[in-house]
C-alpha cells in the first residue's frame, strides 16, 4: 500500500522488500502494489523514482490506454477515463518490459502491468474510512497545495466520496478480478 516515506529514503527495509519483489517476479508469483508499493515494484524491476511535476492529492480522472494489454486489465475502462484517488508527490518510471495502463495530465505513469504484476501510482483501494483518516492525519499537506488543479481540500475529498467512490470501485473490481485470476495456477 502507500506510505509517507520515499522509496529513495535510506530505510533498512527498502532493499529487502525490493529483493522480495524481484524473487516473486522471477518465480512468477503475481505482485500488486499501490502508490508506494507501485514505486517499490518499479525500483525493484529497474525503474527510477523521481519527484512528480506536482503533488496529486484527492480525486482525479485518469485515462486508460487503448491497447490489448490495457483491454485485458482495464476491460471497459480501456481507452476511457476513470476515477482514481491520489496522494503522492513522487512517481515511478516504467520498468523494462512493462506496459502503461493508465495516465493523466499530472502524472504520466499512473499504472503499469508486467505479465501478471500490477503496479499503481494511484489508489484504487480506498474506503470512506481510509479517506477520512488520511484527511485527518495529513490534511495540512492537502490544504497547503489545494489551490493547484492537482489537489483538493480534505473537505472536498470527503464531500465527493458518495459520488466518486462507486465509480472508482468499478475500476478496482475490474483490476483486482484480473489480478486474482493470475493467482490460480
N, C-alpha and C positions, 0 to 999 in steps of 0.2 A: 504494500500500500504506500501511502505517502509519508512525508515527514518534513520537518522544518530544516533539516540539515542538507548539505550538498554532498553529492557523490564524490566531489573533489576534495572534501574535508579530510584531514588526516585522522580518520577514525579507525580504530583497530579492527572493526568488523567488516569494513568495506571490501577488502580483498578476499577474505574467506567467503563472503556472500557471492562475489563475482566468480570465485572458483567453483562454488556450488552450482551456480547458473551454467557455467561452461560445462561442468560434468553432466548436468541434466540434459543439456542440448546435445552433447556427444552421445549420450545414451538414449536419445530420442524420447525423453520424458518431457511432456508439454509443460512449458513455463508461461506464466502470465504475470504481468507487472503493471501497476497503476502508478503514475506520476514518478515518485522516487524509484519505485520498482521497475518502471519502464526505463528510467535513466540507468539503473544498475544493469539491466539487461543489455542496453546499448553499450555501456562501458565494457561489460564482460565479453561482449562479442566484437570488440574492436572499434566501437563508436566513440565519439567525444561528447562531453557535457560542457555546455557553454551558457553564458548569460543569454536569455531570450531578449530580443529587442525591447520588449515591455513586459511588465508583470501582467499576468492574466489572473483575475480573481472574480469569481462569480459565474453566472450563467452565460453561455455563449453558443453561437452556432458554429458548426464545423461541416466542411464539405467532404462527402465521401468520394473517393477516387472511382473511376469508371473503367475497371479492368477486370479480368477473370478472377484474380485472387480477391480483389475487393468485393466482387459479387458473391464469392464463396463466404467471406467473413461477414460482410455487411448486409447481405440479402437485399431487401427492398431499399436500403439506405445507400447502396452503391450509386454513385452519380447524383445523389440528393444531399440536401442539408439536414443535419440532425442537431438536436440539443445536447450539450455536454456541460459539465461543471468543471471549473478551473480553479486552481490555487497554486501557481508556480511562478518563479522568476527565472528559472533555468530551463534548458531544453536539451534534447539529445540529437545527435546526427544519426543517420540511418546506418546500421551495421551492414557490412558487406553481405550481399545476398538478400537483404530484407526488402520488402515492398511497402511503400507508404500506402496506408488505407484511408487516412483522414488528415485534413489540414484546415487551417483557417488563416485569415489575413494577419493575425497577430503572432502565429506560431506555425511554421510550415510543417513541422513534424508532430502531429497530434497522436498518431497511432501507426504501428508497423506490424507486419507479420513476417515470420521467417519459419517456413514449414508449419509445425503445429504450435509455434510460440507466438504470443501476442504481447506487445509492449505498447503502453499507452502513456501519453503525457497528461491527457485529460482524466477526469474522474467520472466514470460511468457507474460506479458502485455506491454512490451517495444515497443516504436515507435522510428523512427530515431531521432526525435526531443528530446525525453527523453534521449536517449543515448548521443547525442551531449551535452546536458545541463549538465548531470551528469559528463561527461568527462571534461567539462569546470569548473564546480564547485568543483569537488573532484578529479581532475586529479592527484594532488600531491600524494594522497593516493595510487592510482594505480601505479604511477611511482616508488614510494618507495618500492614496492614489485614485480615489473614487471619481476624480474629475477627468480621468483618462477613459477613452472609449473601451479599453480592455478590462475595466474593473467596475465593480458595483459596491455600494454600501452594504453593510450587514442587513440593514432593514429591507433593502431591495431584494437581496438574495432570499431572505426568509419569506417575504411577501409573494415571491414568484414560485415558491415550492409547489403549490397546488396546480399551477398551470404547467410548469416546466418538467417536474419530476415524472409524471406519467409518460410524457413524450420520450424522455431520456430512458426510462425503464424499457421501452420497446427496443431501443438500440442495445441496451445492456443485455437483455434477454436473448437477442439475436447473437451477439458476440459470445456470451457465455455458453449458449447451446452448441455453437460450432466448436468452441474450445473443449467443452466437456466430452463431445464425441471423440476427440482425439485421445482421450484418456483410456478408452476401451480398446484394448488390443490383446 
